[in-house]
Amino acid sequence: MLAFLGKRAPSPGAAAAKVPEAPAYYEVWGSMESANRALWAALWLAATVALLALIIVRALVCRPPVVIRVDAAGQALAADAGRQPPVSEAEIKNFLMLFERFFTELNCYTYDADFKLAFSMMTPEFQGKANDMLKRSGSVENIKATQGKTVLTLTEMKIVKDTPQVLECHVKGYRQISSYKQDAPQSEVVFEDNVILKKMPRSEHAPYGVLVQDWAESVFKK
């Protein structure tokens, strides 16, 4: 009994002191891996933002310019939302210059491409008429046979009549006709063209808002 009572149970503190402590571990590469993940995320975000910025810039560059028409005092003119801007005199003159070049400045190397562009500037009705005119005149056969080339000079372009449907224009100038062959004769044609332009809504087929409805030429020197 005394022997049993003489033995004391070990105290909790003493038992805990005898338990060996667990070794401490420290994560060495964890912070670097976290930093790398953060850098990759930032890189992908920057690349995405740069790509979106390039797409937006390209869309802005390709967007047609905004035209604001003003009156003589410099005040903006009110316009209907769906109304297209009227055809200006400068646009008409540029259209006439291009059409005369494509249709009359014949060259044995470029006449086919030039005629395609000229016909795209005509109304469907005048395309058939112009094709008959070329066949009757024999211009294509002559330019091929003589290896000819033409230099066109326009001296005057003016609008003589303006109606809601059509524009009547006069074009004056001269053409110097020669050949790629050596010692071939040269000639000069002085002309005045009467051009009727039909007004129509601007579109991909008619970006100027007009197409050639009729064309006739008066020759003064040949």
PyMOL commands that set and color helices and strands:
alter all, ss='L'
color gray80, all
select helices_A, chain A and resi 2-6+12-18+30-62+89-104+111-120+124-137+139-146
alter helices_A, ss='H'
color red, helices_A
select strands_A, chain A and resi 148-162+166-179+187-199+210-221
alter strands_A, ss='S'
color yellow, strands_A
deselect
rebuild
show_as cartoon
